[in-house]
Amino acid sequence: MIPLRTIHEEAHLEAKAQVQLSAHPPAPPTRLWWDIFLYSIILFVVSSLYYVVVDGGYSIQTLNRVSADVSIILIGLSMGLSGLCYFWNFADKYIIYRKELGVIGFAYALFHSGITLARVPLETLLTGDALSFWSAVGAIIIYTIMVLITNTALFSLLGGHRWRILMRWGYIGFILSIIHFTRKDGDMWIAWFLGHSTLFPPFSLFMLLLGVGVIVLRIALFIALIRKPPTP
């Protein structure tokens, strides 16, 4: 049986999505993908410029970090839209981009993983920070499953109930991503707070704020749905 709170959430978001689709001329399916791809390029450029200003240069390591940042932003926005659109109306017009944000964010995560594996021997990763490494592996596995089940045929095979349960695991993957870059950059954040680093905060600190915001918003949504009175 599908939990009542899940029914409330999906019905509410679906209604908002239908309103947005009916209020605007239907766009070609590829238009949504191009919109988010171009948006990701803007994020990529902004993040890159930030690192250039802070570090005074650009390297393959910078490219790797920027890819990770863009991935976190896109996936975080994809997950955060559920809560934003449930509580407020200002983000309703973006609800139709949830899938595209998540999938393109996953593509950047794969790019980041590929660069890491190309630069760092697997033995070094395995013998290094175990929590950082395995949290990254766990996140990629969960994101891969989420992307695969966006396929219409798999949705029909799984059924709505199982599909929604699997999609909720995306938040576990997102938490694992936060753990991963926290382990990587935690020392830099402490150095900045103590004044032993650059004038500007590490860009990943903004990613932490975004990540915490997404998780807090999801918890708030969960509580709101539990408290929601049954529909007559």
Helices and strands as residue ranges (DSSP letters): H 4-23, H 29-55, H 60-87, G 92-97, H 98-119, H 122-127, H 130-148, H 152-168, H 170-193, H 203-227
